[in-house]
Each structure stands twice: as C-alpha cells, then as structure tokens.
Amino acid sequence: MIQKEKPLEGTNIKKIIAVMSGKGGVGKSSVTSLMAVSLRNKGYKVGIMDADITGPSIPKVFGINNQRAVSIGEAIQPAETVTGIKAMSLNLLVKQEDDPVVWRGPVIAGTVKQFYTNVAWGDLDFLLIDLPPGTGDVPLTIMQSLPVDGIVVVSSPQDLVKLIVKKSVNMAKMMDIPIYGIVENMSYFECPDCNKKHYIFGKSKIEEIAKEMDIAVLEKLPIDPEFVALCDEGKVEVFGKMRFGFCENFANKLEDKIGGIE
Ligand SMILES: Nc1ncnc2c1ncn2[C@@H]1O[C@H](COP(=O)(O)OP(=O)(O)OP(=O)(O)O)[C@@H](O)[C@H]1O
C-alpha cells in the first residue's frame, strides 16, 4: 500500500474532496469554484487546490491571477480570495499566467503532491481538489497519495451517455474512495422570459445512469450565461452573493452527502 503524504505542521484539513470529470470542458473547474463559494457562504473555511497543472483556471475565476504565492522557508503561502477562500495553483507560481507548463508527467505529479505537503493551508473545513480531466497520472497520484475523503464527479448531458463517466466512477471505486455524487453541469437552460426549462443537449439521463452506477445525483446545474460572465471577470464570489439562495441550496445538498464536519 502507498503511504499517504502528510501536510505541513500546523495544517488541519477536515475533509478533502476531489472533483473529477471524464473529459475536459464539462465545467469541472466552474463547478469546483461554485462548490467553494457555496460552502464559504455557509461559513466554512475552504481551500482549493488547482491540480489541473497544464490548464489551471481557478485563479482567473476568482480574480486572483495577479497574486503570486510566496514561500517562507519550506512553506508556500496560498493566495486568498476576497471572501477568504485559500487557493493554490501553478498559475500563482509562474512568472506570467500565460507561460506554458511543458513538464513531463512525473514532474507534474510531484508538484501536485507538494501542493498538499508544502502549502500552508492552516485550518480548513474543506479542501477541494480540481483534478485534470480524465483518469490519468495526476488523478491517480492524488487518489493514491493524498488522504482524499470523497469524490464529486462532474459531467455534462452529452458526456453522460458515454463510457467516460463510468471510467471516472470505476477509478474511484478501484481506489476505494467514496463517491459523494455526480453533478450534471449545463443540464438545461431556463428561459428568463417564460421560466421554461429547455434541454439543449437532450433530455437528461443522469438519474438512470446514476442509479445504474449506484451513486447519488448531487445537483443538476443550468447553463447560465451570467455565471460564465462573472467567472470570466474573476467575480465568481459576486455570483455567490447575487444568487445566495441557489448557492445555499447547492451547499445543503453537498452537506447532506458529504456528512458532518467534526
Ligand atoms: N453552467 C454553465 N453554464 C454555461 N457555461 C458554463 C457552465 N459551466 C461551465 N461553463 C463554461 O464552459 C467552459 C468550460 O468550463 P470549465 O473550464 O469549468 O471546464 P473544465 O471541465 O474544468 O475544463 P478543463 O478541465 O478541460 O479545463 C468555460 O468557458 C465555462 O465558463
């Protein structure tokens, strides 16, 4: 059995949740950000580890892409968002955020481990890990070597009918990590004029697929142009304030599946 890594002294993380998706572009980073904002709104201490090393997007969504993480001795200080969410991403370490990361797999895997072992996370209720898409080297390293408590799978309606979601779910099961549930992102579009839900990508099959895989449906999130616009402007936390009730509902569902925080 692979030994789990230990965090820095003085770090106390109550629950580690990895967010995964079968493929890219389904909104995994957006959903991770929304989870963080929703849990933070309820008063939890939240951190986000952006483990999507070659395509990091967390700093931009929170508008902290101009911050730089600083090291004090062995400890890297995470950046902090306006509402106090701690974040670590390779984009906070490179000189310029558009510098490409041309690293081999083992170097990337070593870096994400350091995001756990060398970052001064302090006291957190939740550390959310935004994994790179798929079931490759980094998700494997994280599931094997970090004490992940559970997994949230993000998919889109088109994605669901394919085998890739099942691959993510089966990977988590192989690693013996509980799956808190699946979030279907871009599930529908609600017309602002008539409030009717339009299933742009076809009627959702999430319920039957979740049942087949014996996992819970956590949430069905709509296609939301306002959400995208605010994320693009680095103001996902403004969305969290504007749509407080919506986020509260999402956080309640998460709390229900994740269980209590001692
Ligand atoms: N609910 C939504 N409604 C509308 N657009 C969305 C929604 N969720 C995500 N998007 C948009 O879809 C695009 C992809 O989202 P995101 O970067 O979160 O995906 P991802 O799965 O993390 O991608 P990757 O891991 O491949 O970088 C972004 O432009 C984002 O703004």
The ligand as a Tripos MOL2 file, in Angstrom:
@<TRIPOS>MOLECULE
LIG
   31    33     1     0     0
SMALL
NO_CHARGES

@<TRIPOS>ATOM
      1 N1        -23.2200   26.0410  -16.0690 N.pl3     1 LIG1
      2 C1        -22.5810   26.6250  -17.0740 C.ar      1 LIG1
      3 N2        -23.2510   27.4030  -17.9500 N.ar      1 LIG1
      4 C2        -22.6270   27.9630  -19.0030 C.ar      1 LIG1
      5 N3        -21.3060   27.8170  -19.2760 N.ar      1 LIG1
      6 C3        -20.5820   27.0710  -18.4170 C.ar      1 LIG1
      7 C4        -21.1660   26.4380  -17.2860 C.ar      1 LIG1
      8 N4        -20.1940   25.7450  -16.6450 N.ar      1 LIG1
      9 C5        -19.0620   25.9740  -17.3260 C.ar      1 LIG1
     10 N5        -19.2760   26.7690  -18.3740 N.ar      1 LIG1
     11 C6        -18.2710   27.2620  -19.3440 C.3       1 LIG1
     12 O1        -17.7060   26.1410  -20.0020 O.3       1 LIG1
     13 C7        -16.3120   26.3530  -20.2070 C.3       1 LIG1
     14 C8        -15.5280   25.2020  -19.6010 C.3       1 LIG1
     15 O2        -15.6840   25.2580  -18.1890 O.3       1 LIG1
     16 P1        -14.5260   24.7990  -17.1950 P.3       1 LIG1
     17 O3        -13.2300   25.4580  -17.5200 O.co2     1 LIG1
     18 O4        -15.0670   24.9280  -15.8280 O.co2     1 LIG1
     19 O5        -14.4360   23.2710  -17.6260 O.3       1 LIG1
     20 P2        -13.4200   22.1440  -17.1880 P.3       1 LIG1
     21 O6        -14.1830   20.8670  -17.2420 O.co2     1 LIG1
     22 O7        -12.7670   22.4800  -15.8950 O.co2     1 LIG1
     23 O8        -12.3830   22.2150  -18.3390 O.3       1 LIG1
     24 P3        -10.8730   21.6690  -18.3940 P.3       1 LIG1
     25 O9        -10.6460   20.8320  -17.1850 O.co2     1 LIG1
     26 O10       -10.8380   20.9400  -19.6710 O.co2     1 LIG1
     27 O11       -10.0340   22.9170  -18.3800 O.co2     1 LIG1
     28 C9        -15.9640   27.6940  -19.5810 C.3       1 LIG1
     29 O12       -15.9560   28.6670  -20.5850 O.3       1 LIG1
     30 C10       -17.1090   27.9430  -18.6210 C.3       1 LIG1
     31 O13       -17.3540   29.3160  -18.3890 O.3       1 LIG1
@<TRIPOS>BOND
     1     1     2 1
     2     2     3 ar
     3     2     7 ar
     4     3     4 ar
     5     4     5 ar
     6     5     6 ar
     7     6     7 ar
     8     6    10 ar
     9     7     8 ar
    10     8     9 ar
    11     9    10 ar
    12    10    11 1
    13    11    12 1
    14    11    30 1
    15    12    13 1
    16    13    14 1
    17    13    28 1
    18    14    15 1
    19    15    16 1
    20    16    17 2
    21    16    18 1
    22    16    19 1
    23    19    20 1
    24    20    21 2
    25    20    22 1
    26    20    23 1
    27    23    24 1
    28    24    25 2
    29    24    26 1
    30    24    27 1
    31    28    29 1
    32    28    30 1
    33    30    31 1
@<TRIPOS>SUBSTRUCTURE
     1 LIG1         1 GROUP 0 **** ****
